[in-house]
């Protein structure tokens, strides 16, 4: 008994999100009616079907089945060629299998999703933003990032300005919008700008953002200064009109009371000194007429110098993004190690859960957990540390995500590709540790 199975083509091309087919012909060379089970083998089996899946063929005749390829429009199916085979198994004689082989070529498609956070920043000299770009296509994507201000009141700097994103991955860039002039007083001013994301293989995208420039001098400062000046003038007038004469009179009376006993003692001592001098002169005249006692010199002391306090070093503004990922039911961790000869002072924490994942986030400093939040309670969460956390050089700041269920992916697909993707932006500053004084 023999079984022959032939595919009508050696190469099938299919676009992600579309469908392509090829025909499978099965010939029964045996003496009895045979039923055949058809199964697709290889990587394409997950998005391939056969109609019908079972075929009955009379002796000496042939039947056909249709093999349908329908890969999803997702970064999970990377563009390229994939070999596959179709196994045809007779029910009566399973050992007499036929396995024809061919290749399916998945065509490329390009799609990306840019996002800038926060959309609006605040500051006297501008603000900082973070740009994230997720590659939703099935081929690597090269991107160029540009910043523009239509009113030329901002200098927009993006680092890095060139990015390469693998399929299904996300990359990040820092955006700094710096004002060209200071706003000394008045109302805060909103300054809009745009960030462009350009690719050779896809239409460009433009993101709108803004920074709110705050005045250097607060709005109520002139009124406060005027009130302080009025109070100072009133206090000065009260001092000269009422308090100064009373204080002067009391001081003079107290001085007189303290000086009077001293003056009496000095007068008595002077009288006794004159008597003693008279007696001494009489004694000298008796021994050697004309002799006079001489006065000896007196000593004086000099003051000693004092010390001066040391001036502490300055600090540099700093921010770092941690982006752990984890499969459903697992954990993932991203870390930051403080460089040597630096102290990282953590003042603000901005947490992001863009997919709506369910699980838990733990922020730890040198193995000690300082913050734990449930993912299903937020999408964006901002913490301002009342008492900043100082992290010494060489210590580790880690963010761990425990993924209970991945949310909706940025491409709109349920389950987020089976992975939780969460982020934390750590803001603060770095400074050089104070030197230990030598004994």
Protein Blocks (a to p, Z undefined) as FASTA:
>chain_A
ZZddddfbfbdcddehiacddddddddfbfbdcddddddedjklmmcccddfbdcddehi
acdddddddddddfklccdddddddddddfklmmlccddddddddddddddddddddfbd
cdfkbccdddddddfbfbdcddddddddfklpaccddddfbdcddehiacddddddddfb
dcfbdcddddddddddddfkbccdddddddddddfbdfklmmmmmmmmmmmmmmmmmmmm
mmmmmmmmmmmmmmmmmmmmmmmmmmmmmmmmmmmmmmmmmmmmmmmghiacdddddddd
ddddddddddddddddddddddddddehiacdddddddehiacddfbdcdddfkopacdd
dddeehiafbdcdfklpfbdcdddfbacdddehiacddddddfbdcddfkopghklopac
dddddddddddddddddZZ
